[in-house]
Amino acid sequence: MPTLHEQFGEIDIYLFDQLLRGRIRSGMRILDAGCGGGRNLIYLLREGYEVYAVDRDPEAIADVRRWAALLAPALPVTNVQVAHLETVPYADEFFDLVICNAVLHFAQDDKQFQAMLNGIWRVLKAGGVLFCRLASSIGIEKQVKRLAGRRFLLPDGSERYLVDAPLLERLTIKLGGTLLDPIKTTVVQNQRSMTTWVMRKGVE
């Protein structure tokens, strides 16, 4: 019997919460947009979900393909591809769930942020769910230093594109989405702030 770590890997705790609440179910077509090394895919691959993954880093994609070969050997290798979020190589409304974990805050400016967001929203089905975790200024407004636009220097020394609650609320309306959870934020020792944004495509 696998250990919890073997079963779930390093899954984001807030994504795990969505799993526990039944929002991630067998039969769903799932995209991990900006998958990195696949930390959020271990359980999904092991349990036979229809998984797709994209990342701009070829080494990250190689890591995910190795995990897939080990845990889900029947998964087509083409389900895991090098690609940018702005130009996700799938048809409109193809996925039931899009995971975008710690990716959007790497946008260089408003234009790229919107292009990345539009790219993942385009491939989400009507009624589908977007799970997004990204850096924000919420709770650390006095600790961050604006560089240009929404690019900030954080106390931990990193530079990020930071959102705030009013922006996420406006974007939800603009996209025609519905918040499934209140916007939730975790402040990490006043060094950085990570916000969870979960919405359904379409207004309920």
BAGU-380022 format. One record per residue: residue number from 1; residue in one letter; chain; x, y, z of N, C-alpha, C, CB in turn. Coordinates in steps of 0.001 Angstrom, whole numbers. Glycine has a CB too. Example, Ala and Ser with C-alpha at 12.3 -4.5 7.8 and 13.67 -1.06 7.14 Angstrom:
# residues 2
(1 A A (13190 -5690 7800) (12300 -4500 7800) (13200 -3300 7800) (11308 -4473 9046))
(2 S A (12850 -2250 7080) (13670 -1060 7140) (12900 30 7870) (14084 -598 5725))
//
This chain:
# residues 204
(1 M A (853 -1196 0) (0 0 0) (885 1241 0) (-963 8 1233))
(2 P A (645 2183 -945) (1506 3360 -1015) (1331 4261 205) (1217 4145 -2287))
(3 T A (2403 4948 579) (2308 5950 1628) (1530 7150 1093) (3720 6374 2124))
(4 L A (1130 8031 1981) (428 9243 1541) (1297 10052 587) (26 10106 2750))
(5 H A (2579 10132 879) (3477 10886 5) (3583 10227 -1362) (4865 11010 640))
(6 E A (3669 8910 -1385) (3721 8202 -2661) (2423 8381 -3443) (3996 6714 -2432))
(7 Q A (1314 8441 -2751) (13 8553 -3402) (-254 9948 -3934) (-1076 8165 -2444))
(8 F A (111 10962 -3134) (-259 12336 -3492) (920 13213 -3881) (-979 12973 -2351))
(9 G A (2143 12748 -3660) (3298 13561 -4003) (3311 14861 -3215) (3315 13853 -5493))
(10 E A (3780 15933 -3872) (3863 17251 -3230) (2682 18125 -3660) (5205 17947 -3582))
(11 I A (1507 17550 -3756) (328 18280 -4233) (84 19536 -3402) (-914 17377 -4195))
(12 D A (-277 20615 -4075) (-623 21849 -3378) (-1799 21584 -2450) (-958 22984 -4383))
(13 I A (-1699 22043 -1219) (-2719 21737 -205) (-4083 22301 -596) (-2298 22298 1161))
(14 Y A (-4083 23411 -1326) (-5356 24006 -1716) (-5982 23257 -2895) (-5162 25481 -2074))
(15 L A (-5154 22653 -3727) (-5687 21777 -4772) (-6203 20490 -4142) (-4606 21465 -5843))
(16 F A (-5492 19987 -3150) (-5943 18802 -2414) (-7319 19060 -1805) (-4924 18418 -1308))
(17 D A (-7548 20273 -1319) (-8850 20648 -766) (-9945 20520 -1827) (-8807 22089 -215))
(18 Q A (-9653 20931 -3055) (-10638 20795 -4135) (-10934 19322 -4417) (-10131 21489 -5418))
(19 L A (-9916 18494 -4314) (-10086 17059 -4503) (-10979 16475 -3417) (-8729 16355 -4508))
(20 L A (-10725 16847 -2183) (-11520 16343 -1062) (-12978 16772 -1162) (-10933 16823 256))
(21 R A (-13210 17927 -1745) (-14564 18466 -1845) (-15313 17979 -3084) (-14512 19970 -1850))
(22 G A (-14705 17075 -3836) (-15400 16459 -4958) (-15422 17263 -6230) (-16765 16175 -4573))
(23 R A (-14608 18306 -6327) (-14600 19118 -7536) (-13674 18564 -8605) (-14199 20527 -7205))
(24 I A (-12853 17596 -8229) (-12000 16902 -9184) (-12438 15449 -9185) (-10470 17049 -8827))
(25 R A (-13013 15020 -10301) (-13658 13707 -10338) (-13159 12888 -11532) (-15189 13863 -10403))
(26 S A (-13251 11594 -11389) (-12921 10689 -12483) (-13797 11014 -13690) (-13103 9207 -12052))
(27 G A (-13214 10951 -14856) (-13950 11272 -16078) (-13718 12683 -16564) (-15407 11066 -15861))
(28 M A (-13118 13519 -15722) (-12824 14885 -16133) (-11554 14901 -16974) (-12677 15813 -14904))
(29 R A (-11528 15791 -17964) (-10319 16031 -18749) (-9604 17223 -18112) (-10652 16299 -20278))
(30 I A (-8359 17006 -17676) (-7676 17966 -16822) (-6393 18454 -17473) (-7375 17350 -15462))
(31 L A (-6187 19772 -17449) (-4943 20383 -17922) (-4222 21022 -16754) (-5218 21429 -19028))
(32 D A (-2940 20667 -16588) (-2070 21392 -15669) (-1272 22367 -16519) (-1126 20419 -14843))
(33 A A (-1646 23646 -16445) (-1057 24689 -17275) (104 25340 -16529) (-2119 25747 -17666))
(34 G A (1322 25023 -16975) (2499 25448 -16235) (2794 24411 -15160) (2295 26861 -15612))
(35 C A (2945 23163 -15598) (2963 22014 -14684) (4252 21871 -13890) (2730 20761 -15454))
(36 G A (5323 22564 -14319) (6596 22360 -13654) (6982 20892 -13713) (6535 22845 -12200))
(37 G A (7550 20389 -12621) (7966 18999 -12578) (6858 18013 -12311) (8994 18835 -11561))
(38 G A (5617 18492 -12205) (4471 17593 -12064) (4010 17341 -10646) (4791 16309 -12677))
(39 R A (4328 18242 -9723) (3996 18014 -8316) (2499 17808 -8076) (4480 19178 -7487))
(40 N A (1662 18444 -8908) (218 18320 -8721) (-409 17189 -9541) (-446 19620 -9077))
(41 L A (412 16419 -10226) (-117 15396 -11126) (56 13973 -10624) (533 15521 -12450))
(42 I A (838 13777 -9570) (1160 12420 -9128) (-105 11607 -8855) (2032 12467 -7872))
(43 Y A (-999 12131 -8028) (-2226 11410 -7696) (-3085 11200 -8936) (-3020 12168 -6628))
(44 L A (-3216 12224 -9760) (-4077 12136 -10935) (-3561 11093 -11915) (-4181 13496 -11623))
(45 L A (-2244 11049 -12097) (-1662 10023 -12970) (-1855 8639 -12379) (-170 10291 -13200))
(46 R A (-1592 8511 -11088) (-1696 7209 -10424) (-3117 6660 -10500) (-1257 7320 -8962))
(47 E A (-4111 7554 -10430) (-5513 7130 -10400) (-6149 7056 -11780) (-6307 8066 -9540))
(48 G A (-5375 7295 -12822) (-5884 7089 -14172) (-6741 8218 -14727) (-6663 5852 -14202))
(49 Y A (-6597 9436 -14205) (-7328 10570 -14763) (-6826 10883 -16172) (-7186 11809 -13853))
(50 E A (-7675 11523 -16965) (-7267 11952 -18301) (-6517 13272 -18153) (-8506 12101 -19267))
(51 V A (-5210 13162 -18083) (-4353 14280 -17735) (-3621 14816 -18961) (-3354 13863 -16666))
(52 Y A (-3534 16132 -19034) (-2702 16832 -20009) (-1850 17830 -19236) (-3572 17547 -21118))
(53 A A (-693 18177 -19779) (178 19120 -19079) (1005 19900 -20086) (1097 18386 -18079))
(54 V A (1178 21180 -19819) (2058 22011 -20641) (2954 22830 -19725) (1238 22939 -21589))
(55 D A (4143 23117 -20213) (5074 23998 -19528) (6060 24506 -20567) (5807 23267 -18348))
(56 R A (6576 25695 -20349) (7523 26259 -21316) (8923 25676 -21162) (7581 27769 -21167))
(57 D A (9182 24973 -20064) (10499 24430 -19764) (10602 22974 -20236) (10787 24529 -18254))
(58 P A (11426 22683 -21233) (11550 21302 -21725) (11992 20318 -20643) (12535 21253 -22874))
(59 E A (12832 20745 -19715) (13276 19839 -18657) (12118 19451 -17740) (14400 20485 -17839))
(60 A A (11244 20408 -17448) (10064 20105 -16637) (9169 19098 -17354) (9276 21394 -16323))
(61 I A (8979 19295 -18643) (8148 18370 -19418) (8775 16979 -19430) (7957 18885 -20863))
(62 A A (10088 16900 -19523) (10768 15599 -19478) (10507 14911 -18138) (12293 15769 -19708))
(63 D A (10517 15691 -17036) (10233 15127 -15716) (8813 14562 -15656) (10425 16194 -14625))
(64 V A (7846 15316 -16172) (6454 14864 -16134) (6273 13625 -17005) (5504 15989 -16599))
(65 R A (6938 13584 -18133) (6834 12392 -18988) (7398 11163 -18289) (7567 12618 -20317))
(66 R A (8450 11353 -17497) (8991 10222 -16737) (7992 9748 -15689) (10319 10607 -16065))
(67 W A (7345 10693 -15004) (6322 10314 -14029) (5175 9582 -14717) (5792 11556 -13286))
(68 A A (4757 10105 -15868) (3644 9496 -16592) (3995 8076 -17036) (3264 10354 -17811))
(69 A A (5224 7886 -17513) (5638 6556 -17954) (5622 5565 -16796) (7034 6612 -18577))
(70 L A (5917 6056 -15613) (5957 5193 -14434) (4566 4912 -13872) (6821 5822 -13363))
(71 L A (3736 5967 -13779) (2452 5858 -13082) (1267 5634 -14010) (2214 7094 -12277))
(72 A A (1387 6073 -15256) (264 5950 -16206) (817 5639 -17587) (-601 7256 -16241))
(73 P A (1388 4450 -17771) (2066 4133 -19034) (1162 4182 -20263) (2676 2775 -18938))
(74 A A (-135 4114 -20064) (-1046 4180 -21213) (-1306 5619 -21660) (-2369 3502 -20870))
(75 L A (-878 6595 -20868) (-1117 7994 -21231) (-288 8350 -22462) (-773 8942 -20045))
(76 P A (-931 8887 -23503) (-159 9266 -24699) (909 10296 -24357) (-1092 9823 -25790))
(77 V A (2099 10105 -24894) (3188 11040 -24599) (2856 12442 -25091) (4495 10557 -25235))
(78 T A (2000 12531 -26109) (1612 13834 -26654) (708 14624 -25703) (907 13645 -27987))
(79 N A (222 13990 -24625) (-583 14720 -23641) (265 15666 -22802) (-1311 13743 -22731))
(80 V A (1571 15526 -22897) (2491 16358 -22112) (3402 17080 -23089) (3325 15500 -21084))
(81 Q A (3261 18411 -23174) (3927 19157 -24238) (4606 20418 -23730) (2935 19516 -25312))
(82 V A (5666 20806 -24438) (6268 22117 -24233) (5379 23150 -24911) (7732 22171 -24790))
(83 A A (4907 24120 -24138) (4042 25161 -24707) (3942 26322 -23731) (2627 24599 -25034))
(84 H A (3599 27470 -24260) (3368 28661 -23453) (1869 28793 -23185) (3923 29933 -24163))
(85 L A (1531 29377 -22057) (121 29537 -21701) (-607 30435 -22682) (-9 30099 -20299))
(86 E A (95 31392 -23259) (-545 32290 -24206) (-1057 31559 -25444) (419 33374 -24615))
(87 T A (-444 30429 -25757) (-798 29680 -26973) (-936 28195 -26651) (270 29892 -28083))
(88 V A (-1795 27872 -25691) (-2015 26482 -25313) (-2497 25711 -26550) (-3051 26375 -24138))
(89 P A (-1827 24597 -26905) (-2110 23926 -28182) (-3286 22963 -28149) (-907 23185 -28624))
(90 Y A (-4433 23445 -27644) (-5633 22611 -27599) (-6827 23427 -28063) (-5872 22051 -26173))
(91 A A (-7871 22723 -28437) (-9066 23368 -28979) (-9816 24148 -27904) (-9990 22327 -29608))
(92 D A (-10623 25066 -28341) (-11482 25805 -27426) (-12354 24832 -26628) (-12362 26816 -28202))
(93 E A (-12559 25145 -25349) (-13470 24405 -24463) (-13159 22899 -24476) (-14940 24646 -24887))
(94 F A (-11907 22545 -24326) (-11467 21157 -24376) (-11408 20497 -22996) (-10113 21080 -25031))
(95 F A (-11230 21304 -21947) (-10973 20758 -20613) (-12100 21049 -19617) (-9674 21316 -20078))
(96 D A (-12279 20098 -18706) (-13236 20265 -17612) (-12609 21018 -16435) (-13752 18898 -17145))
(97 L A (-11314 20897 -16299) (-10589 21542 -15199) (-9237 22001 -15711) (-10421 20577 -13982))
(98 V A (-8896 23249 -15389) (-7559 23764 -15670) (-6921 24146 -14340) (-7606 24990 -16654))
(99 I A (-5743 23591 -14089) (-4948 23923 -12918) (-3845 24866 -13371) (-4361 22639 -12231))
(100 C A (-3709 25995 -12684) (-2640 26934 -13004) (-2031 27374 -11672) (-3173 28173 -13845))
(101 N A (-1010 26666 -11255) (-478 26821 -9905) (885 27513 -9917) (-368 25459 -9222))
(102 A A (935 28718 -9351) (2185 29473 -9223) (2835 29738 -10577) (3158 28724 -8324))
(103 V A (2041 30249 -11517) (2537 30511 -12868) (2260 31950 -13313) (1904 29534 -13853))
(104 L A (1033 32418 -13145) (642 33715 -13704) (1458 34877 -13147) (-820 33961 -13441))
(105 H A (2012 34728 -11959) (2780 35847 -11391) (4148 36021 -12051) (2965 35640 -9896))
(106 F A (4482 35150 -13024) (5711 35346 -13790) (5494 36244 -15007) (6264 34003 -14234))
(107 A A (4268 36716 -15200) (3999 37654 -16296) (4850 38913 -16129) (2491 38023 -16347))
(108 Q A (5314 39429 -17239) (6159 40620 -17196) (5356 41913 -17133) (7062 40648 -18400))
(109 D A (4113 41874 -17605) (3294 43086 -17619) (1830 42698 -17781) (3738 44051 -18758))
(110 D A (965 43715 -17807) (-475 43478 -17925) (-814 42700 -19202) (-1231 44813 -17908))
(111 K A (-141 43055 -20300) (-437 42417 -21585) (-157 40925 -21524) (383 43060 -22710))
(112 Q A (988 40545 -20980) (1309 39123 -20917) (420 38396 -19918) (2773 38927 -20548))
(113 F A (138 39026 -18787) (-753 38402 -17815) (-2101 38092 -18449) (-938 39308 -16591))
(114 Q A (-2669 39071 -19159) (-3980 38863 -19771) (-3920 37807 -20855) (-4511 40164 -20347))
(115 A A (-2813 37773 -21608) (-2674 36771 -22661) (-2576 35365 -22071) (-1441 37070 -23522))
(116 M A (-1840 35214 -20981) (-1726 33913 -20318) (-3078 33466 -19775) (-692 33973 -19181))
(117 L A (-3782 34393 -19115) (-5088 34077 -18564) (-6084 33729 -19673) (-5608 35249 -17733))
(118 N A (-6089 34511 -20735) (-6995 34226 -21857) (-6687 32865 -22483) (-6891 35332 -22925))
(119 G A (-5396 32520 -22537) (-4999 31256 -23136) (-5559 30055 -22393) (-3506 31164 -23187))
(120 I A (-5529 30093 -21064) (-6045 28953 -20303) (-7564 28995 -20183) (-5419 28919 -18915))
(121 W A (-8138 30175 -20208) (-9595 30299 -20145) (-10233 29801 -21437) (-10002 31758 -19879))
(122 R A (-9580 30048 -22550) (-10111 29640 -23859) (-10335 28138 -23937) (-9165 30074 -24972))
(123 V A (-9425 27362 -23362) (-9518 25904 -23504) (-10396 25258 -22436) (-8136 25293 -23451))
(124 L A (-10957 26058 -21537) (-11838 25542 -20488) (-13279 25483 -20980) (-11743 26416 -19223))
(125 K A (-13935 24356 -20744) (-15333 24195 -21143) (-16252 25128 -20372) (-15774 22758 -20941))
(126 A A (-17390 25468 -20961) (-18445 26133 -20211) (-18867 25212 -19067) (-19662 26488 -21133))
(127 G A (-18908 25746 -17877) (-19204 24932 -16704) (-17969 24330 -16063) (-20148 23841 -17075))
(128 G A (-16805 24461 -16738) (-15557 23946 -16200) (-14997 24824 -15103) (-14547 23801 -17295))
(129 V A (-13969 24318 -14435) (-13406 24995 -13268) (-11950 25377 -13529) (-13512 24098 -12016))
(130 L A (-11619 26617 -13183) (-10236 27081 -13174) (-9768 27167 -11731) (-10094 28459 -13892))
(131 F A (-8704 26419 -11426) (-8053 26511 -10118) (-6740 27243 -10323) (-7825 25088 -9471))
(132 C A (-6608 28377 -9663) (-5427 29205 -9865) (-4841 29642 -8523) (-5771 30432 -10724))
(133 R A (-3527 29469 -8380) (-2783 30008 -7233) (-1737 30960 -7794) (-2112 28856 -6362))
(134 L A (-1669 32154 -7237) (-727 33135 -7757) (-354 34139 -6680) (-1313 33853 -8973))
(135 A A (778 34774 -6870) (1246 35762 -5902) (353 36995 -5941) (2712 36150 -6181))
(136 S A (181 37608 -4785) (-628 38820 -4699) (1 39786 -3698) (-2085 38483 -4292))
(137 S A (-554 40976 -3665) (-117 41974 -2679) (-996 41952 -1434) (-130 43375 -3298))
(138 I A (-1983 41085 -1402) (-2958 41067 -311) (-2257 40742 1007) (-4082 40038 -595))
(139 G A (-2389 41638 1965) (-1817 41428 3282) (-379 41875 3435) (-1908 40014 3622))
(140 I A (290 42174 2317) (1678 42641 2401) (1856 43937 1605) (2650 41553 1880))
(141 E A (798 44709 1512) (827 45928 702) (1970 46862 1095) (-493 46662 825))
(142 K A (2273 46930 2385) (3316 47842 2863) (4715 47246 2772) (3033 48237 4290))
(143 Q A (4789 45956 2462) (6094 45302 2407) (6648 45155 985) (5999 43948 3046))
(144 V A (5821 45449 -27) (6269 45285 -1415) (6616 46634 -2025) (5186 44583 -2258))
(145 K A (7522 46604 -2996) (7973 47830 -3664) (7633 47754 -5147) (9502 48046 -3465))
(146 R A (6847 48709 -5612) (6441 48716 -7015) (7641 49018 -7907) (5318 49748 -7253))
(147 L A (7810 48202 -8940) (8866 48412 -9924) (8314 49077 -11171) (9535 47088 -10285))
(148 A A (7233 48512 -11705) (6552 49075 -12872) (5220 48379 -13013) (7406 48921 -14172))
(149 G A (4146 49151 -13191) (2827 48545 -13322) (2511 47669 -12127) (2738 47730 -14604))
(150 R A (2227 46397 -12383) (1958 45447 -11303) (3164 44554 -10992) (764 44584 -11665))
(151 R A (4322 44915 -11486) (5551 44213 -11125) (6085 44813 -9823) (6620 44309 -12271))
(152 F A (6344 43929 -8852) (6798 44373 -7539) (8031 43588 -7099) (5674 44224 -6505))
(153 L A (8816 44226 -6231) (9889 43547 -5514) (9325 43111 -4172) (11151 44472 -5336))
(154 L A (9426 41817 -3892) (8904 41266 -2635) (10002 41241 -1575) (8336 39841 -2854))
(155 P A (9613 41193 -308) (10604 41139 769) (11546 39942 655) (9904 41099 2104))
(156 D A (11125 38849 22) (12002 37685 -110) (13019 37843 -1239) (11173 36439 -346))
(157 G A (12999 39019 -1907) (13958 39316 -2954) (13507 38981 -4359) (15195 38605 -2680))
(158 S A (12355 38327 -4502) (11853 37964 -5833) (11065 39116 -6444) (10972 36703 -5755))
(159 E A (10940 39083 -7763) (10116 40040 -8487) (8926 39292 -9075) (10935 40769 -9605))
(160 R A (7736 39813 -8854) (6528 39129 -9307) (5494 40133 -9829) (5928 38292 -8164))
(161 Y A (4636 39639 -10695) (3424 40369 -11088) (2390 40059 -10010) (2908 39953 -12554))
(162 L A (1930 41088 -9307) (1038 40860 -8170) (-381 41336 -8459) (1576 41564 -6933))
(163 V A (-1328 40483 -8153) (-2744 40839 -8244) (-3239 41268 -6871) (-3589 39649 -8787))
(164 D A (-4472 41757 -6835) (-5154 42021 -5568) (-6612 41597 -5715) (-5043 43535 -5161))
(165 A A (-7354 41639 -4630) (-8730 41139 -4663) (-9619 41899 -5653) (-9334 41222 -3278))
(166 P A (-9568 43246 -5681) (-10417 43949 -6648) (-10141 43545 -8096) (-10228 45439 -6502))
(167 L A (-8859 43339 -8427) (-8537 42917 -9794) (-9117 41538 -10085) (-7014 42906 -10011))
(168 L A (-8959 40592 -9176) (-9490 39249 -9408) (-11011 39270 -9517) (-9057 38302 -8285))
(169 E A (-11651 40095 -8727) (-13109 40213 -8816) (-13527 40784 -10170) (-13648 41100 -7678))
(170 R A (-12799 41803 -10644) (-13111 42387 -11959) (-12875 41376 -13071) (-12263 43650 -12209))
(171 L A (-11785 40647 -12980) (-11473 39658 -14013) (-12507 38543 -14045) (-10085 39070 -13785))
(172 T A (-12974 38138 -12882) (-13999 37096 -12825) (-15245 37535 -13589) (-14358 36763 -11360))
(173 I A (-15654 38763 -13379) (-16827 39303 -14079) (-16547 39441 -15572) (-17232 40669 -13487))
(174 K A (-15358 39981 -15906) (-15003 40206 -17308) (-14984 38902 -18097) (-13642 40890 -17407))
(175 L A (-14500 37845 -17474) (-14404 36543 -18140) (-15745 35811 -18194) (-13383 35677 -17430))
(176 G A (-16699 36301 -17424) (-17987 35612 -17364) (-17918 34402 -16469) (-18439 35201 -18749))
(177 G A (-17148 34516 -15380) (-17004 33416 -14446) (-17782 33633 -13164) (-15564 33204 -14128))
(178 T A (-17779 32601 -12323) (-18426 32655 -11012) (-17442 32121 -9979) (-19764 31833 -10997))
(179 L A (-17185 32905 -8945) (-16313 32423 -7886) (-16946 31213 -7202) (-16030 33540 -6863))
(180 L A (-16189 30122 -7093) (-16678 28946 -6376) (-16328 29014 -4896) (-16102 27674 -6991))
(181 D A (-15260 29703 -4574) (-14835 29918 -3195) (-14529 31392 -3023) (-13596 29039 -2830))
(182 P A (-14614 31900 -1792) (-14101 33240 -1556) (-12613 33289 -1913) (-14329 33663 -82))
(183 I A (-12132 34436 -2316) (-10712 34598 -2600) (-9946 34432 -1292) (-10416 35988 -3257))
(184 K A (-9019 33458 -1281) (-8294 33111 -53) (-6813 33404 -224) (-8507 31623 315))
(185 T A (-6203 33951 822) (-4799 34351 739) (-4026 33860 1951) (-4679 35872 617))
(186 T A (-2824 33361 1686) (-1901 32957 2745) (-686 33878 2704) (-1474 31458 2587))
(187 V A (-416 34547 3816) (763 35407 3938) (1845 34612 4655) (431 36741 4708))
(188 V A (3017 34524 4033) (4109 33717 4567) (5131 34631 5231) (4772 32870 3449))
(189 Q A (4991 34815 6532) (5917 35602 7356) (6245 36963 6753) (7195 34831 7565))
(190 N A (5233 37597 6150) (5394 38906 5540) (6474 38949 4456) (5712 39910 6599))
(191 Q A (6812 37773 3911) (7797 37700 2845) (7143 37593 1477) (8719 36523 3068))
(192 R A (6007 36920 1419) (5269 36770 169) (3826 36407 515) (5925 35681 -757))
(193 S A (2981 36532 -472) (1556 36276 -285) (1036 35496 -1479) (765 37600 -104))
(194 M A (359 34362 -1190) (-177 33522 -2263) (-1699 33453 -2150) (440 32096 -2209))
(195 T A (-2363 33724 -3246) (-3821 33794 -3278) (-4393 32661 -4122) (-4285 35153 -3825))
(196 T A (-5480 32082 -3637) (-6190 31014 -4347) (-7454 31595 -4974) (-6541 29829 -3385))
(197 W A (-7588 31375 -6266) (-8692 31924 -7071) (-9329 30751 -7807) (-8188 33045 -8089))
(198 V A (-10553 30407 -7429) (-11236 29256 -8010) (-12566 29723 -8587) (-11450 28128 -6950))
(199 M A (-12778 29486 -9876) (-14039 29932 -10469) (-14529 28962 -11536) (-13878 31323 -11069))
(200 R A (-15819 29014 -11732) (-16464 28215 -12781) (-16694 29091 -13996) (-17807 27604 -12283))
(201 K A (-16518 28513 -15174) (-16754 29251 -16405) (-18249 29319 -16673) (-16013 28598 -17593))
(202 G A (-18791 30509 -16617) (-20221 30705 -16750) (-20797 31231 -15461) (-20910 29412 -17150))
(203 V A (-21811 32035 -15568) (-22438 32644 -14400) (-23576 31749 -13922) (-22958 34074 -14727))
(204 E A (-23553 31393 -12646) (-24606 30508 -12096) (-25838 31309 -11732) (-24094 29745 -10853))
//
